[in-house]
Every structure is written in structure tokens, then in C-alpha cells.
């Protein structure tokens, strides 16, 4: 089960303590911060990027709704309120759930289950998206729609890059840095200054003189790994 990082936003200390106590019963939830007003919460959320916030609606100065309007990226939200009339507006703001103060243990357990189900759904969608997302490549008169995972190597050539997939090589005007920002770093490893390698195509890892590594791909291509990236590769793969 995936870990869920939580921020609690409530102007009342007793309410924050109640939530912390309730969450302590669930090992997959980690509280990474708490705030007592909108200004503190905005700074904390933009810095820590939590997966979930428990958000009080009525707070002095600015409300929980005001906070959400100020965030460029909004995490999953559980509204916490003492006033039932806010419930409809809470769901208009795409809240995952809301809790009425004081909440019962059984009701809190239902909220936790909603969060877990939603997180698993989001994770599945992200994985599906990364696997089915297409890349469009054009090389002269030839054009290709390919899956990112079919690419086994990308090599830079100044402002251009050579993209290797299946038995083909396509040269396009895109830098290696642009590829890195687009591709999944858990799959595409920067072997050296000029090459990205899809780790799923690595057939063998060979140590060389001086502590460097060579990556032998399934088609026999050998990619030399820089000293710095050799250390990183060893650390990632514990070799």
C-alpha cells in the first residue's frame, strides 16, 4: 500500500491534535506538517507537496476555500467543519470527503477508506497513462507514433537527438535535456553526458577499469557510463 503524505490545516490546536491522534492508527498515512491559518498552509503546501490535506473551512481571516483558490496545484482534500451547511459547497470544490466536528471513529474510518481507494485509482491511471502515451517522431518523409517504452536509447548530437527503437534510428531536433523532462526517470537512465538508456533493455552490466560501468543492451549495443553516473547506477540498483 502506497504512503500518503498529509498536511493538517486548522486554526484550533485541539482539532489538529484530534486529527493527528486519529491518523496515528493508520500506518500508511504520514503527517508532514500542520498549519493554523491560510498563509502558513499555502507556504507549507507549496513547499512540501502533500498528497492530501485535512482542511478546516472556517478560519480567522481567510477560509479553507480561499486557500484552495490560491494554490496552483491542489492536493486531494478532506474538509473538516463544524457546520453542515458547508458540505454541498465542499463537494462543489471537488473535495474527496468532509468530516463534521467532532467526528466519530467509524466515520473517520470510512473517510480513510475513500482516500485509499482514490489513491489506488489515481496510481492505476498514472501507470496506464505512462504506458499508453504516444510519442510522435518525424524523420524526413517518414513519421512514427511510438510508445516511450519501445525506445531503448537516445543519443544527443548538439541540438538534435538520435532516437533508437525497434530496428530504426530517427534524428529529430530535440535536446537530451528535453527528453529527460518528458520521459520517466525511473525507466530512462542518463548514462553519460550524451546518452539516455531504457533500463528495461539492459542485458548485462559490466565493470571496467577505473570503476566505471558498461551497459550491454539486448541488441548488443554497448553504452559507456560516466564515473559519476556509474556511482549513481550502483546506488540505485545496489550493486
VENSUL-V277470 format. One record per backbone hydrogen bond with DSSP energy under -0.5 kcal/mol. CO is the residue of the C=O (numbers start at 0). NH is the residue of the N-H. If there is no record, write none. Layout:
((CO & NH) (CO & NH))
//
This chain:
((2 & 4) (3 & 29) (4 & 50) (4 & 51) (5 & 31) (5 & 32) (6 & 53) (7 & 9) (7 & 34) (8 & 55) (10 & 12) (11 & 15) (12 & 16) (13 & 17) (14 & 18) (15 & 19) (16 & 20) (17 & 21) (18 & 22) (19 & 23) (21 & 24) (22 & 25) (24 & 26) (25 & 28) (27 & 3) (29 & 5) (29 & 31) (32 & 7) (34 & 9) (36 & 40) (37 & 41) (38 & 42) (39 & 43) (40 & 44) (41 & 45) (42 & 46) (43 & 47) (44 & 48) (50 & 75) (51 & 6) (52 & 54) (52 & 77) (53 & 8) (53 & 55) (54 & 79) (56 & 58) (56 & 63) (59 & 61) (62 & 66) (63 & 67) (64 & 68) (65 & 69) (66 & 69) (66 & 70) (67 & 70) (72 & 74) (75 & 52) (76 & 78) (76 & 95) (76 & 96) (77 & 54) (78 & 98) (79 & 56) (80 & 100) (81 & 83) (82 & 85) (83 & 86) (85 & 89) (86 & 90) (87 & 91) (88 & 92) (89 & 94) (90 & 93) (96 & 78) (98 & 80) (103 & 107) (104 & 108) (105 & 109) (106 & 110) (107 & 111) (108 & 112) (109 & 113) (110 & 114) (111 & 115) (112 & 116) (113 & 117) (114 & 118) (115 & 119) (116 & 120) (117 & 121) (118 & 122) (119 & 123) (120 & 124) (121 & 125) (122 & 126) (123 & 127) (124 & 128) (125 & 129) (126 & 130) (127 & 131) (128 & 132) (132 & 147) (134 & 136) (134 & 145) (136 & 143) (138 & 141) (141 & 138) (143 & 136) (143 & 145) (145 & 134) (146 & 149) (147 & 150) (149 & 165) (151 & 197) (152 & 163) (153 & 195) (154 & 161) (156 & 159) (159 & 156) (160 & 162) (160 & 171) (161 & 154) (161 & 163) (162 & 164) (162 & 169) (163 & 151) (163 & 152) (164 & 167) (167 & 164) (169 & 162) (169 & 171) (171 & 160) (171 & 173) (174 & 178) (175 & 179) (176 & 180) (177 & 181) (178 & 181) (178 & 182) (183 & 186) (183 & 187) (186 & 188) (186 & 198) (188 & 190) (188 & 196) (190 & 225) (191 & 194) (193 & 155) (194 & 190) (194 & 191) (195 & 153) (196 & 188) (196 & 198) (197 & 200) (198 & 201) (200 & 217) (203 & 205) (203 & 215) (205 & 213) (207 & 210) (208 & 211) (211 & 207) (212 & 224) (213 & 205) (213 & 215) (214 & 216) (214 & 222) (215 & 202) (215 & 203) (216 & 219) (220 & 216) (220 & 222) (221 & 223) (222 & 214) (224 & 212) (225 & 229) (226 & 230) (227 & 231) (228 & 232) (229 & 233) (230 & 234) (231 & 235) (232 & 236) (233 & 237) (233 & 238))
//
